[in-house]
Amino acid sequence: MQLDLNLLTALDALLEEGSVAGAAERLHVTAPAMSRSLGRIRRTTGDQILVRTGRTMTPTPYALSVREQVHDLLGQARGVLAPNRELDLATLERTFTLRWHDALVALSGPRLLAVVREQAPGVRLRFIAESSIDTPELRRGQLDLAADADCPSAPEIRADRIAETQHVIAVRHGHPLTEVETLTPERYAAAEHITVSRRGRLSNLLDDALARLALARHVVASAPTEQAALEFVRDSDLVVTIPQSTARTGAADLGLVLLALPLQLPPAAVYMSWHQRYDTDPAHIWLREHARTALTSAMR
């Protein structure tokens, strides 16, 4: 029996994407070509691999049982066949795509870019905005590095908890909360609030903490970014609660006051995430090291 590694590549893509069209797009081949590969895989394994269920394709029990093994085998094959070259930063030409929380881009992006330009002038960084929906760019290889408050649950995504910070309240100068002797949970809850959510959510873990005290806050709006929320706060009596490390610069620029949160709340964490396919990539390792340094320095 002659083994064809192209079939292993096709099978991995089919199992990851769950469709012929998705696998074809991932491997940059036509849908008919991928259909032919699926036919060969079916003949080789004696299994249907994917079966149609309504408008979608469902993997067979056999396909589910070998999914991780196929992915690991393909990774091992790539490791054997890939040349092992020393990383030459002076001649490295590569574009890295990074999806970071907007506040982290503002705080850490310039520091990272300065180091990259100094050490590897042929490298370019693409910072892209966070999406309002969960997207699979890390898994598909369309994204090199993510940095935000989310800890990915997918087993193939690596995640480092690189920093954490307490939450604070941002208000304008002269806000009624700045004039009270003691800021209590009751006074905090009674204020009008704006939330920060790229998905437009009007509630979060703060409301759970208040509910445990039999309190509820009045949220009048949400903003997609911290900077936008701070702009709302600047000329109103609105209150926004955000991580201290990312609040400092924006609040200082707008002349806002930061107050301690009168609640027990878990610290806000920052995770740096990437796909395991880049674990041993020298250029990616180099980028991760400097990204980690830039992020942790800004969060202190």
SULKA-V648217 format. One line per field, one symbol per residue. burial: # if it has 24 or more other ideal C-beta (glycine too) atoms within 12 Angstrom, else .. A space follows every 50 residues. Layout:
burial=???
//
This chain:
burial=......###############.#..##......#..##..#...#...## ......#.##..#..##..##..##................#.#.##### #########.###.##...#..#.#.##.#......###.#.######## .#...####..##.########..#.#.....#.#.###.#.######.. ...#.#..##......#.#.##############.############### #..#.########.#..###########..#.##.###.###.###.##.
//
